């Protein structure tokens, strides 16, 4: 899957302010709603929080990939955000998360959701890329790093 089909410069939040798991989800969904990606902010937040209750999407190496299914979107949408100081996201390695990728897809579609999760996970598995993302300051820089 080509990440340029899902991510745009308008889906990148270069400086997250929230400092809790719920806060990160709410801030990112508000950002996505303002960009026209999400039609029902409350439903989208609830879908992500329900998924987090089952199992944290805090991976390892400073990455968290909150994802869920909701009818607040018509197609697969995603946003990326960076938090320099890090947020406790109950990650597998117990360390703070710095790079967040939220993805939402309609409740009745599975394929693109899983393909996107696999592709973004592969991209973010590279330590040198994660370091560059943490040092990037603009949405353009982050977008270019992720889609190069």
C-alpha angles and dihedrals in degrees: 000000000000109000090209087070090063108024125061132174086258091060094060122095105190098189120036115195103188116102103195133064093248091044092053091051093047094046093048094046090049088052091049092047091051088052090053095248097115125045099191114037095186094051092048093050091048092050091053095044091049089053091049090053090059094049134335117259090209100121120183137278092049096302129126124180109190108190139168149150123258140152087231085092131054095204140005110303131178141182133192127211136177127213110190097199094042134233130240101249097163089256121190092247093046092240128122119271119236105169117057127189116183118192129181130183134180115275093244098053127076112160105070091042093058093042091052093048090051094048097046090046090053092049093048093048089080111096094205091054093049090052092050090049091054090052095046115102105186135058088238092057093048092046092050093049093051097044102038 
